[in-house]
Amino acid sequence: MGRIFETRKHKIYARMDKMAKAFTKVGKEVAIAVKEGGADPNNNARLRAAIQNAKGVNMPKDRVDAAIKRAISKDASNYEELTYEGYGPHGVAIIVDCATDNTTRTVANVRMHFSKGNGNLGTNSSVQFLFDRKGVFKIAKQGVNLEELELDLIDFGAEDIQEDENEIYIYTRFADFGSMQKGLEAKGIVPISSEKQWIPLSTKEVTDAEADDVMKLIGMLEDDDDVLAVYHTMA
């Protein structure tokens, strides 16, 4: 009985930790959006997207409002968006998107993670050619007739549309991110999330043991508070 309780407690703590990290990420997205375009979401498309992403991770509205208020205060942190590139173990290319108020700390930590994970931090553009920058929108499948919507999505800039049991994933060129956001808003569709992601052009096959090595490095990077997202070429 004690072992079962400890297992449940561990799962609860893990979920809480995951939620806290998601809230931290969204909080930084909100802060960057407010600094860039102001605190009124009606006039700030990036802030509207950040608020949508907050809803997607079940971040309470009062937490979102508090993040906006912090962002417009004179003591607010000025976050800078940074991208780091390198190779993990077994030749897997990795891109790390960060938002930080201390670039010296962030680059030191990212370099340390790569070193501890048997990888190598590279220079700018050292692995970007292995990826394509895409807009990725996730919308709920319920209540959506994809056949009727598909032509509109193509007009808005959709390059690829995929679906699973519950959700629809819309991929656009990086340059068409804003067009898709406006198009979905015009159709009254609120995305679960809308992000700009690095999508690998091809993937690298690895063994299970090699995958464990790569995931250890990815885990260290994702646990860093300055890291927003980690992308890789592992199949």
GROMACS elastic network, one bead per residue, 0.5 to 0.9 nm:
[ bonds ]
;  ai    aj funct       b0    kb
    1     4     6  0.51795   500
    1     5     6  0.62707   500
    1     6     6  0.87178   500
    2     5     6  0.50916   500
    2     6     6  0.62166   500
    2     7     6  0.86439   500
    3     6     6  0.50981   500
    3     7     6  0.61787   500
    3     8     6  0.86671   500
    4     7     6  0.50858   500
    4     8     6  0.62353   500
    4     9     6  0.85651   500
    5     8     6  0.51472   500
    5     9     6  0.60655   500
    5    10     6  0.85427   500
    6    10     6  0.60523   500
    6    11     6  0.86312   500
    7    10     6  0.50818   500
    7    11     6  0.63008   500
    7    12     6  0.86904   500
    8    11     6  0.51086   500
    8    12     6  0.62052   500
    8    13     6  0.86589   500
    9    12     6  0.50686   500
    9    13     6  0.61929   500
    9    14     6  0.85367   500
   10    13     6  0.51432   500
   10    14     6  0.60874   500
   10    15     6  0.86634   500
   11    15     6  0.61881   500
   11    16     6  0.85893   500
   12    15     6  0.51689   500
   12    16     6  0.61972   500
   12    17     6  0.85883   500
   13    16     6  0.50142   500
   13    17     6  0.60406   500
   13    18     6  0.85262   500
   14    17     6  0.50723   500
   14    18     6  0.61360   500
   14    19     6  0.85733   500
   15    18     6  0.50507   500
   15    19     6  0.60970   500
   15    20     6  0.85493   500
   16    19     6  0.50462   500
   16    20     6  0.60690   500
   16    21     6  0.86152   500
   17    20     6  0.50692   500
   17    21     6  0.62378   500
   17    22     6  0.86291   500
   18    21     6  0.52150   500
   18    22     6  0.62424   500
   18    23     6  0.87103   500
   19    22     6  0.50174   500
   19    23     6  0.61556   500
   19    24     6  0.85882   500
   19    57     6  0.74774   500
   19    58     6  0.86420   500
   19    59     6  0.85082   500
   20    23     6  0.51114   500
   20    24     6  0.61759   500
   20    25     6  0.86629   500
   21    24     6  0.50364   500
   21    25     6  0.61971   500
   21    26     6  0.86721   500
   21   223     6  0.80927   500
   21   225     6  0.74457   500
   22    25     6  0.51335   500
   22    26     6  0.62396   500
   22    27     6  0.85213   500
   22    54     6  0.84223   500
   22    57     6  0.68188   500
   22    59     6  0.85024   500
   22   228     6  0.88984   500
   23    26     6  0.51329   500
   23    27     6  0.59597   500
   23    28     6  0.86430   500
   23    54     6  0.73196   500
   23    57     6  0.75496   500
   23    58     6  0.87853   500
   23    59     6  0.64212   500
   23    63     6  0.86575   500
   24    27     6  0.50119   500
   24    28     6  0.63527   500
   24    29     6  0.87101   500
   24   225     6  0.77324   500
   24   228     6  0.89635   500
   25    28     6  0.52946   500
   25    29     6  0.63436   500
   25    30     6  0.87702   500
   25    99     6  0.85325   500
   25   225     6  0.82242   500
   25   226     6  0.84779   500
   25   227     6  0.81180   500
   25   228     6  0.58935   500
   25   229     6  0.89369   500
   26    30     6  0.61247   500
   26    31     6  0.85693   500
   26    50     6  0.65078   500
   26    51     6  0.80420   500
   26    53     6  0.69523   500
   26    54     6  0.59245   500
   26    57     6  0.87478   500
   26    59     6  0.85519   500
   26    64     6  0.84946   500
   26    67     6  0.89944   500
   26   228     6  0.89340   500
   27    30     6  0.51213   500
   27    31     6  0.62272   500
   27    32     6  0.87063   500
   27    50     6  0.84330   500
   27    54     6  0.82806   500
   27    63     6  0.85192   500
   27    64     6  0.72545   500
   27    67     6  0.58245   500
   27    68     6  0.83322   500
   28    32     6  0.61055   500
   28    33     6  0.84439   500
   28    67     6  0.83136   500
   28    79     6  0.73080   500
   28    99     6  0.70054   500
   28   100     6  0.85695   500
   28   228     6  0.87897   500
   29    32     6  0.52625   500
   29    33     6  0.60826   500
   29    34     6  0.86080   500
   29    46     6  0.85784   500
   29    47     6  0.78585   500
   29    50     6  0.58793   500
   29    51     6  0.88703   500
   29    99     6  0.83715   500
   30    33     6  0.50975   500
   30    34     6  0.60900   500
   30    35     6  0.86010   500
   30    46     6  0.83091   500
   30    47     6  0.60152   500
   30    48     6  0.89351   500
   30    49     6  0.89244   500
   30    50     6  0.56190   500
   30    51     6  0.72594   500
   30    54     6  0.89480   500
   30    64     6  0.78632   500
   30    67     6  0.66621   500
   30    68     6  0.64659   500
   30    71     6  0.76232   500
   31    34     6  0.52331   500
   31    35     6  0.62134   500
   31    36     6  0.85375   500
   31    47     6  0.86489   500
   31    67     6  0.67946   500
   31    68     6  0.65615   500
   31    70     6  0.77079   500
   31    72     6  0.81889   500
   31    76     6  0.82989   500
   31    77     6  0.81449   500
   31    78     6  0.79797   500
   31    79     6  0.74861   500
   32    35     6  0.52366   500
   32    36     6  0.60906   500
   32    37     6  0.86436   500
   32    46     6  0.88540   500
   32    47     6  0.84686   500
   32    71     6  0.79444   500
   32    78     6  0.76692   500
   32    79     6  0.63309   500
   32    80     6  0.79015   500
   32    81     6  0.84836   500
   32    99     6  0.86344   500
   33    36     6  0.50469   500
   33    37     6  0.59839   500
   33    38     6  0.72277   500
   33    39     6  0.80885   500
   33    44     6  0.75838   500
   33    45     6  0.84914   500
   33    46     6  0.55344   500
   33    47     6  0.50177   500
   33    48     6  0.87535   500
   33    50     6  0.75204   500
   33    71     6  0.89336   500
   34    37     6  0.53496   500
   34    39     6  0.50185   500
   34    40     6  0.80496   500
   34    41     6  0.86938   500
   34    44     6  0.78938   500
   34    46     6  0.83367   500
   34    47     6  0.64749   500
   34    68     6  0.69088   500
   34    71     6  0.63128   500
   34    72     6  0.71522   500
   35    38     6  0.59522   500
   35    39     6  0.79576   500
   35    71     6  0.68991   500
   35    72     6  0.73966   500
   35    78     6  0.79646   500
   35    79     6  0.89708   500
   36    44     6  0.85571   500
   36    46     6  0.85023   500
   37    40     6  0.81797   500
   37    41     6  0.87993   500
   37    43     6  0.76311   500
   37    44     6  0.54559   500
   37    45     6  0.82387   500
   37    46     6  0.76926   500
   37    47     6  0.77490   500
   38    41     6  0.78300   500
   38    43     6  0.77326   500
   38    44     6  0.65832   500
   38    47     6  0.82572   500
   38    72     6  0.81138   500
   39    42     6  0.89163   500
   39    43     6  0.83636   500
   39    44     6  0.74832   500
   39    47     6  0.76274   500
   39    68     6  0.64959   500
   39    69     6  0.81612   500
   39    71     6  0.81788   500
   39    72     6  0.72267   500
   40    43     6  0.56408   500
   40    44     6  0.62090   500
   40    47     6  0.78766   500
   40    48     6  0.87900   500
   41    45     6  0.65755   500
   41    46     6  0.79541   500
   41    47     6  0.54310   500
   41    48     6  0.51396   500
   41    49     6  0.88263   500
   41    51     6  0.83732   500
   42    45     6  0.73156   500
   42    47     6  0.86418   500
   42    48     6  0.73974   500
   43    47     6  0.86412   500
   43    48     6  0.87111   500
   44    47     6  0.53427   500
   44    48     6  0.63890   500
   44    49     6  0.88609   500
   45    48     6  0.50341   500
   45    49     6  0.63129   500
   45    50     6  0.87125   500
   45   178     6  0.79131   500
   45   181     6  0.80388   500
   45   182     6  0.83637   500
   46    49     6  0.50908   500
   46    50     6  0.62655   500
   46    51     6  0.87064   500
   46   178     6  0.88660   500
   47    51     6  0.61374   500
   47    52     6  0.85335   500
   48    51     6  0.51307   500
   48    52     6  0.62150   500
   48    53     6  0.86633   500
   49    52     6  0.50198   500
   49    53     6  0.61989   500
   49    54     6  0.86142   500
   49   181     6  0.80549   500
   49   191     6  0.84445   500
   49   193     6  0.75150   500
   49   194     6  0.62847   500
   49   195     6  0.82255   500
   50    53     6  0.50203   500
   50    54     6  0.61917   500
   50    55     6  0.87744   500
   50   193     6  0.83824   500
   50   194     6  0.81100   500
   51    55     6  0.64009   500
   51    56     6  0.86630   500
   51    61     6  0.88713   500
   51    64     6  0.71526   500
   52    55     6  0.51525   500
   52    56     6  0.62845   500
   52   190     6  0.72352   500
   52   191     6  0.66507   500
   52   192     6  0.64358   500
   52   193     6  0.61864   500
   52   194     6  0.76746   500
   53    57     6  0.65658   500
   53    58     6  0.87154   500
   53    59     6  0.86989   500
   53   191     6  0.79793   500
   53   192     6  0.63400   500
   53   194     6  0.67007   500
   53   195     6  0.84776   500
   54    57     6  0.54160   500
   54    58     6  0.63096   500
   54    59     6  0.51491   500
   54    60     6  0.79079   500
   54    61     6  0.83628   500
   54    64     6  0.72188   500
   54   192     6  0.88364   500
   54   193     6  0.82608   500
   55    59     6  0.56560   500
   55    60     6  0.75253   500
   55    61     6  0.80059   500
   55   192     6  0.71935   500
   55   193     6  0.83378   500
   56    59     6  0.75788   500
   56   191     6  0.81250   500
   56   193     6  0.59610   500
   57   192     6  0.84245   500
   57   193     6  0.87056   500
   58    61     6  0.88105   500
   59    62     6  0.84804   500
   59    63     6  0.66859   500
   59    64     6  0.70601   500
   60    63     6  0.53193   500
   60    64     6  0.66010   500
   60    65     6  0.88784   500
   61    64     6  0.50186   500
   61    65     6  0.61355   500
   61    66     6  0.84949   500
   62    66     6  0.60129   500
   62    67     6  0.85484   500
   63    66     6  0.50371   500
   63    67     6  0.62076   500
   63    68     6  0.87586   500
   64    67     6  0.50553   500
   64    68     6  0.63735   500
   64    69     6  0.87424   500
   65    68     6  0.51434   500
   65    69     6  0.62726   500
   65    70     6  0.86547   500
   66    69     6  0.50595   500
   66    70     6  0.61204   500
   66    71     6  0.85592   500
   67    70     6  0.50930   500
   67    71     6  0.61576   500
   67    72     6  0.89130   500
   68    71     6  0.50536   500
   68    72     6  0.65757   500
   68    73     6  0.88979   500
   69    72     6  0.54194   500
   69    73     6  0.63976   500
   70    73     6  0.52324   500
   70    74     6  0.84148   500
   70    75     6  0.78205   500
   70    76     6  0.57989   500
   70    77     6  0.85766   500
   71    74     6  0.81984   500
   71    75     6  0.83650   500
   71    76     6  0.53049   500
   71    77     6  0.74295   500
   71    78     6  0.85382   500
   72    75     6  0.83827   500
   72    76     6  0.67333   500
   73    76     6  0.54031   500
   74    77     6  0.87657   500
   77   100     6  0.88090   500
   77   101     6  0.62164   500
   78   100     6  0.78755   500
   78   101     6  0.56963   500
   79    99     6  0.57290   500
   79   102     6  0.81050   500
   80    98     6  0.80522   500
   80    99     6  0.53696   500
   80   100     6  0.53041   500
   80   101     6  0.62532   500
   80   102     6  0.82810   500
   80   103     6  0.78142   500
   81    97     6  0.74098   500
   81    98     6  0.57167   500
   81   100     6  0.66450   500
   82    96     6  0.82629   500
   82    97     6  0.60103   500
   82    98     6  0.50886   500
   82    99     6  0.61440   500
   82   100     6  0.77366   500
   82   103     6  0.83212   500
   83    95     6  0.69514   500
   83    96     6  0.55696   500
   83    98     6  0.60602   500
   83    99     6  0.87423   500
   83   124     6  0.81295   500
   84    94     6  0.83585   500
   84    95     6  0.58069   500
   84    96     6  0.50404   500
   84    97     6  0.65802   500
   84    98     6  0.79316   500
   84   107     6  0.81776   500
   84   110     6  0.79786   500
   84   121     6  0.74991   500
   84   122     6  0.75162   500
   84   123     6  0.76483   500
   84   124     6  0.69651   500
   84   125     6  0.88856   500
   85    93     6  0.77043   500
   85    94     6  0.58218   500
   85    96     6  0.62484   500
   85    97     6  0.89387   500
   85   120     6  0.88061   500
   85   121     6  0.61146   500
   85   122     6  0.53691   500
   85   123     6  0.65569   500
   85   124     6  0.65664   500
   85   125     6  0.72610   500
   85   126     6  0.65303   500
   85   127     6  0.61796   500
   85   128     6  0.74492   500
   86    92     6  0.86125   500
   86    93     6  0.60131   500
   86    94     6  0.54143   500
   86    95     6  0.66523   500
   86    96     6  0.86123   500
   86   114     6  0.79961   500
   86   119     6  0.73631   500
   86   120     6  0.55702   500
   86   123     6  0.73569   500
   86   124     6  0.89084   500
   86   126     6  0.69098   500
   86   127     6  0.65449   500
   87    90     6  0.82330   500
   87    91     6  0.58748   500
   87    92     6  0.55170   500
   87    94     6  0.55990   500
   87    95     6  0.85783   500
   87   114     6  0.80828   500
   87   118     6  0.89823   500
   87   119     6  0.54634   500
   87   120     6  0.53147   500
   87   121     6  0.65565   500
   87   122     6  0.71978   500
   87   127     6  0.79636   500
   87   232     6  0.89506   500
   88    91     6  0.60184   500
   88    92     6  0.51385   500
   88    93     6  0.61708   500
   88    94     6  0.65111   500
   88   114     6  0.69351   500
   88   117     6  0.71166   500
   88   118     6  0.65443   500
   88   120     6  0.64198   500
   88   121     6  0.84184   500
   88   213     6  0.85085   500
   88   214     6  0.61483   500
   88   217     6  0.70865   500
   88   218     6  0.85092   500
   88   232     6  0.87759   500
   89    92     6  0.62290   500
   89    93     6  0.88300   500
   89   117     6  0.72633   500
   89   118     6  0.55699   500
   89   119     6  0.51627   500
   89   120     6  0.83175   500
   89   210     6  0.76444   500
   89   211     6  0.89533   500
   89   213     6  0.66396   500
   89   214     6  0.58699   500
   89   217     6  0.83390   500
   90   119     6  0.85496   500
   90   206     6  0.77615   500
   90   210     6  0.68104   500
   90   211     6  0.87813   500
   90   213     6  0.84191   500
   90   214     6  0.77761   500
   91   119     6  0.84843   500
   91   204     6  0.82661   500
   92   119     6  0.88952   500
   92   203     6  0.85190   500
   92   204     6  0.68100   500
   92   206     6  0.89012   500
   92   214     6  0.75400   500
   92   232     6  0.66805   500
   92   233     6  0.57207   500
   92   234     6  0.58677   500
   93   127     6  0.63174   500
   93   128     6  0.88340   500
   93   130     6  0.77897   500
   93   204     6  0.89433   500
   93   231     6  0.83177   500
   93   232     6  0.54951   500
   93   233     6  0.55092   500
   93   234     6  0.77150   500
   94   127     6  0.73922   500
   94   128     6  0.89053   500
   94   218     6  0.85722   500
   94   230     6  0.70467   500
   94   231     6  0.56298   500
   94   233     6  0.68446   500
   94   234     6  0.89094   500
   95   127     6  0.75460   500
   95   128     6  0.75637   500
   95   131     6  0.89011   500
   95   198     6  0.76186   500
   95   229     6  0.83906   500
   95   230     6  0.58646   500
   95   231     6  0.51308   500
   95   232     6  0.63504   500
   96   110     6  0.85427   500
   96   221     6  0.78763   500
   96   222     6  0.89170   500
   96   227     6  0.69270   500
   96   228     6  0.76482   500
   96   229     6  0.60209   500
   96   231     6  0.64529   500
   96   232     6  0.88344   500
   97   226     6  0.87228   500
   97   227     6  0.60369   500
   97   228     6  0.54859   500
   97   229     6  0.52811   500
   97   230     6  0.63978   500
   97   231     6  0.83817   500
   98   106     6  0.80888   500
   98   225     6  0.88259   500
   98   226     6  0.54646   500
   98   228     6  0.50301   500
   98   229     6  0.70989   500
   98   230     6  0.89721   500
   99   103     6  0.88303   500
   99   106     6  0.87779   500
   99   225     6  0.89045   500
   99   226     6  0.55617   500
   99   227     6  0.65121   500
   99   228     6  0.66086   500
  100   103     6  0.61608   500
  100   105     6  0.86224   500
  100   106     6  0.68648   500
  100   225     6  0.87313   500
  100   226     6  0.55050   500
  100   227     6  0.82198   500
  101   105     6  0.88822   500
  101   106     6  0.87009   500
  101   226     6  0.85884   500
  102   105     6  0.55222   500
  102   106     6  0.63889   500
  102   107     6  0.89332   500
  103   106     6  0.50026   500
  103   107     6  0.60996   500
  103   108     6  0.84173   500
  104   107     6  0.56094   500
  104   108     6  0.62456   500
  104   109     6  0.86584   500
  105   108     6  0.52784   500
  105   109     6  0.61442   500
  105   110     6  0.86606   500
  106   109     6  0.51404   500
  106   110     6  0.60893   500
  106   111     6  0.84911   500
  106   224     6  0.88125   500
  106   226     6  0.65276   500
  106   227     6  0.84638   500
  107   110     6  0.51092   500
  107   111     6  0.59955   500
  107   112     6  0.84316   500
  108   111     6  0.52165   500
  108   112     6  0.61250   500
  108   113     6  0.86992   500
  109   113     6  0.61819   500
  109   114     6  0.87003   500
  109   221     6  0.86881   500
  109   224     6  0.79542   500
  110   113     6  0.51032   500
  110   114     6  0.63048   500
  110   115     6  0.86239   500
  110   121     6  0.78046   500
  110   221     6  0.68887   500
  110   224     6  0.82907   500
  110   227     6  0.87041   500
  111   114     6  0.52072   500
  111   115     6  0.61836   500
  111   116     6  0.86619   500
  111   120     6  0.76995   500
  111   121     6  0.58620   500
  112   115     6  0.50427   500
  112   116     6  0.60697   500
  112   117     6  0.83906   500
  112   121     6  0.89493   500
  113   116     6  0.51676   500
  113   117     6  0.59280   500
  113   118     6  0.85841   500
  113   119     6  0.81957   500
  113   217     6  0.66689   500
  113   218     6  0.87556   500
  113   220     6  0.61900   500
  113   221     6  0.63125   500
  114   117     6  0.50691   500
  114   118     6  0.62209   500
  114   120     6  0.55297   500
  114   121     6  0.60302   500
  114   217     6  0.66655   500
  114   218     6  0.89916   500
  114   220     6  0.86816   500
  114   221     6  0.81696   500
  115   118     6  0.52812   500
  115   119     6  0.55243   500
  115   120     6  0.62584   500
  115   121     6  0.78118   500
  115   217     6  0.89996   500
  116   119     6  0.74228   500
  116   217     6  0.76008   500
  116   220     6  0.89090   500
  117   120     6  0.86467   500
  117   213     6  0.74331   500
  117   214     6  0.75696   500
  117   216     6  0.65985   500
  117   218     6  0.83420   500
  117   220     6  0.79572   500
  118   213     6  0.83328   500
  118   214     6  0.87636   500
  118   217     6  0.77901   500
  119   214     6  0.87404   500
  119   217     6  0.78008   500
  122   125     6  0.83067   500
  122   126     6  0.59621   500
  122   127     6  0.79398   500
  123   126     6  0.54472   500
  123   127     6  0.85304   500
  124   127     6  0.79650   500
  124   128     6  0.80403   500
  125   129     6  0.69365   500
  126   129     6  0.74452   500
  126   130     6  0.89706   500
  127   130     6  0.55965   500
  127   131     6  0.74720   500
  128   131     6  0.53350   500
  128   132     6  0.75481   500
  128   133     6  0.88754   500
  128   198     6  0.84305   500
  129   132     6  0.74416   500
  129   201     6  0.85210   500
  130   199     6  0.86209   500
  130   200     6  0.59760   500
  130   201     6  0.57266   500
  130   202     6  0.72525   500
  130   233     6  0.80084   500
  131   198     6  0.57818   500
  131   199     6  0.52771   500
  131   201     6  0.51692   500
  131   202     6  0.79797   500
  131   232     6  0.87691   500
  131   233     6  0.82533   500
  132   173     6  0.85779   500
  132   174     6  0.85126   500
  132   197     6  0.82157   500
  132   198     6  0.56051   500
  132   199     6  0.51914   500
  132   200     6  0.62757   500
  132   201     6  0.64466   500
  133   173     6  0.70727   500
  133   174     6  0.56092   500
  133   196     6  0.68274   500
  133   197     6  0.57667   500
  133   199     6  0.62392   500
  133   200     6  0.88452   500
  134   171     6  0.64733   500
  134   172     6  0.56396   500
  134   173     6  0.50000   500
  134   175     6  0.83057   500
  134   176     6  0.86998   500
  134   177     6  0.78614   500
  134   195     6  0.83115   500
  134   196     6  0.55727   500
  134   197     6  0.53692   500
  134   198     6  0.62735   500
  134   199     6  0.66930   500
  135   170     6  0.79183   500
  135   171     6  0.56166   500
  135   173     6  0.60110   500
  135   174     6  0.53323   500
  135   175     6  0.82384   500
  135   176     6  0.73866   500
  135   177     6  0.52296   500
  135   178     6  0.88931   500
  135   180     6  0.85884   500
  135   194     6  0.72446   500
  135   195     6  0.57919   500
  135   197     6  0.62353   500
  135   198     6  0.88298   500
  136   169     6  0.67912   500
  136   170     6  0.56521   500
  136   172     6  0.65375   500
  136   173     6  0.89805   500
  136   177     6  0.80680   500
  136   193     6  0.80699   500
  136   194     6  0.57660   500
  136   195     6  0.52959   500
  136   196     6  0.60479   500
  136   197     6  0.67121   500
  137   168     6  0.80893   500
  137   169     6  0.56922   500
  137   170     6  0.50085   500
  137   171     6  0.65836   500
  137   172     6  0.83996   500
  137   177     6  0.88900   500
  137   180     6  0.84467   500
  137   181     6  0.84205   500
  137   191     6  0.64243   500
  137   192     6  0.76494   500
  137   193     6  0.58639   500
  137   195     6  0.64985   500
  137   196     6  0.87561   500
  138   167     6  0.66368   500
  138   168     6  0.57035   500
  138   170     6  0.64168   500
  138   191     6  0.56229   500
  138   192     6  0.54539   500
  138   193     6  0.53036   500
  138   194     6  0.64155   500
  138   195     6  0.88137   500
  139   142     6  0.89640   500
  139   166     6  0.88929   500
  139   167     6  0.57214   500
  139   168     6  0.53034   500
  139   169     6  0.66252   500
  139   170     6  0.81426   500
  139   189     6  0.77168   500
  139   190     6  0.70721   500
  139   192     6  0.52216   500
  139   193     6  0.72032   500
  139   194     6  0.88334   500
  140   143     6  0.78985   500
  140   144     6  0.76049   500
  140   166     6  0.63144   500
  140   168     6  0.62553   500
  140   189     6  0.89830   500
  140   190     6  0.86071   500
  140   191     6  0.72433   500
  140   192     6  0.67809   500
  141   144     6  0.55179   500
  141   145     6  0.80889   500
  141   146     6  0.81933   500
  141   163     6  0.79732   500
  141   164     6  0.84097   500
  141   165     6  0.77092   500
  141   166     6  0.52652   500
  141   168     6  0.57467   500
  142   145     6  0.84915   500
  142   166     6  0.69537   500
  142   167     6  0.78194   500
  144   147     6  0.88830   500
  144   148     6  0.85358   500
  144   149     6  0.77256   500
  145   148     6  0.55323   500
  145   149     6  0.62347   500
  145   150     6  0.85767   500
  146   150     6  0.56154   500
  146   168     6  0.85655   500
  147   150     6  0.53958   500
  147   151     6  0.78861   500
  148   151     6  0.70600   500
  148   152     6  0.80357   500
  149   152     6  0.54375   500
  149   153     6  0.62643   500
  149   154     6  0.88516   500
  150   153     6  0.50814   500
  150   154     6  0.63003   500
  150   155     6  0.87237   500
  150   158     6  0.86781   500
  150   161     6  0.82438   500
  151   154     6  0.50946   500
  151   155     6  0.62977   500
  151   156     6  0.87086   500
  152   156     6  0.62430   500
  152   157     6  0.87983   500
  152   158     6  0.87802   500
  152   183     6  0.80736   500
  153   157     6  0.64147   500
  153   158     6  0.54068   500
  153   159     6  0.88000   500
  153   161     6  0.86900   500
  153   170     6  0.81331   500
  153   180     6  0.73578   500
  153   183     6  0.76808   500
  153   184     6  0.81165   500
  154   157     6  0.51317   500
  154   159     6  0.68537   500
  154   160     6  0.85142   500
  155   158     6  0.71391   500
  155   180     6  0.86876   500
  155   183     6  0.86684   500
  156   172     6  0.86823   500
  156   176     6  0.75202   500
  156   177     6  0.89286   500
  156   179     6  0.56087   500
  156   181     6  0.83613   500
  156   182     6  0.82040   500
  156   183     6  0.57956   500
  156   184     6  0.82513   500
  157   171     6  0.83381   500
  157   172     6  0.56809   500
  157   173     6  0.71664   500
  157   175     6  0.89579   500
  157   176     6  0.56029   500
  157   177     6  0.78336   500
  157   179     6  0.67416   500
  157   180     6  0.60709   500
  158   161     6  0.70037   500
  158   170     6  0.62322   500
  158   171     6  0.56164   500
  158   173     6  0.76468   500
  158   176     6  0.81162   500
  158   180     6  0.73859   500
  159   170     6  0.76719   500
  159   171     6  0.56459   500
  159   172     6  0.51719   500
  159   173     6  0.70344   500
  160   169     6  0.81903   500
  160   170     6  0.60583   500
  160   171     6  0.51017   500
  160   172     6  0.70461   500
  161   168     6  0.71107   500
  161   169     6  0.56981   500
  161   171     6  0.62758   500
  162   167     6  0.86082   500
  162   168     6  0.58266   500
  162   169     6  0.50625   500
  162   170     6  0.65908   500
  162   171     6  0.83947   500
  163   166     6  0.76362   500
  163   167     6  0.57518   500
  163   169     6  0.58721   500
  163   170     6  0.86748   500
  164   167     6  0.55663   500
  164   168     6  0.65616   500
  164   169     6  0.84329   500
  165   168     6  0.85661   500
  167   192     6  0.89748   500
  171   177     6  0.89042   500
  172   175     6  0.79244   500
  172   176     6  0.59238   500
  172   177     6  0.63237   500
  172   180     6  0.75942   500
  173   176     6  0.52210   500
  173   177     6  0.67312   500
  174   177     6  0.55820   500
  174   178     6  0.87293   500
  174   196     6  0.70415   500
  174   197     6  0.86908   500
  175   178     6  0.73795   500
  175   179     6  0.82668   500
  176   179     6  0.51236   500
  176   180     6  0.62504   500
  176   181     6  0.86368   500
  177   180     6  0.53668   500
  177   181     6  0.62715   500
  177   182     6  0.87853   500
  177   194     6  0.87163   500
  177   195     6  0.85636   500
  177   196     6  0.77500   500
  178   181     6  0.50279   500
  178   182     6  0.61634   500
  178   183     6  0.84558   500
  179   182     6  0.52500   500
  179   183     6  0.60309   500
  179   184     6  0.86517   500
  180   184     6  0.60783   500
  180   185     6  0.84728   500
  181   184     6  0.53731   500
  181   185     6  0.62493   500
  181   186     6  0.86822   500
  181   191     6  0.87084   500
  181   194     6  0.80306   500
  182   185     6  0.50788   500
  182   186     6  0.61347   500
  182   187     6  0.87154   500
  183   186     6  0.50710   500
  183   187     6  0.63716   500
  183   188     6  0.87428   500
  183   189     6  0.87101   500
  184   187     6  0.50612   500
  184   188     6  0.62595   500
  184   189     6  0.51112   500
  184   190     6  0.69435   500
  184   191     6  0.78590   500
  185   189     6  0.56523   500
  185   190     6  0.66572   500
  185   191     6  0.88941   500
  186   189     6  0.75727   500
  187   190     6  0.88672   500
  190   193     6  0.85346   500
  191   194     6  0.64572   500
  197   229     6  0.85598   500
  197   231     6  0.79387   500
  198   230     6  0.88203   500
  198   231     6  0.62933   500
  198   232     6  0.83907   500
  199   202     6  0.88047   500
  199   231     6  0.74763   500
  199   232     6  0.82282   500
  199   233     6  0.84040   500
  200   203     6  0.65040   500
  200   231     6  0.80456   500
  200   232     6  0.69495   500
  200   233     6  0.55748   500
  200   234     6  0.88425   500
  201   233     6  0.81356   500
  202   233     6  0.67654   500
  202   234     6  0.88570   500
  202   235     6  0.84173   500
  203   232     6  0.83111   500
  203   234     6  0.53690   500
  204   233     6  0.58851   500
  204   235     6  0.52357   500
  205   211     6  0.89946   500
  205   233     6  0.88873   500
  205   234     6  0.63768   500
  205   235     6  0.52459   500
  206   209     6  0.80232   500
  206   210     6  0.57430   500
  206   211     6  0.60385   500
  206   234     6  0.71010   500
  206   235     6  0.71799   500
  207   210     6  0.50758   500
  207   211     6  0.60539   500
  207   212     6  0.86402   500
  208   211     6  0.50033   500
  208   212     6  0.63118   500
  208   213     6  0.88499   500
  209   212     6  0.51501   500
  209   213     6  0.65942   500
  209   214     6  0.89689   500
  210   213     6  0.50896   500
  210   214     6  0.64217   500
  210   215     6  0.86878   500
  211   214     6  0.50842   500
  211   215     6  0.60563   500
  211   216     6  0.86108   500
  211   234     6  0.77197   500
  212   215     6  0.50769   500
  212   216     6  0.62288   500
  212   217     6  0.89325   500
  213   216     6  0.53317   500
  213   217     6  0.68654   500
  213   218     6  0.89779   500
  214   217     6  0.53880   500
  214   218     6  0.63278   500
  214   219     6  0.86267   500
  214   234     6  0.82191   500
  215   219     6  0.58356   500
  215   220     6  0.85011   500
  216   219     6  0.50874   500
  216   220     6  0.63444   500
  216   221     6  0.87827   500
  217   220     6  0.51785   500
  217   221     6  0.63362   500
  217   222     6  0.86760   500
  218   221     6  0.51286   500
  218   222     6  0.60800   500
  218   223     6  0.85679   500
  218   230     6  0.68933   500
  218   231     6  0.86372   500
  218   232     6  0.86981   500
  219   222     6  0.51206   500
  219   223     6  0.61148   500
  219   224     6  0.88436   500
  220   223     6  0.52444   500
  220   224     6  0.67048   500
  221   224     6  0.54113   500
  221   225     6  0.88068   500
  221   226     6  0.89919   500
  221   227     6  0.66900   500
  221   229     6  0.85677   500
  221   230     6  0.72932   500
  222   225     6  0.77408   500
  222   226     6  0.87618   500
  222   227     6  0.60558   500
  222   228     6  0.74783   500
  222   229     6  0.67898   500
  222   230     6  0.67277   500
  223   226     6  0.87230   500
  223   227     6  0.75883   500
  224   227     6  0.54905   500
  224   228     6  0.86473   500
  225   228     6  0.78612   500
  227   230     6  0.76137   500
  232   235     6  0.86972   500
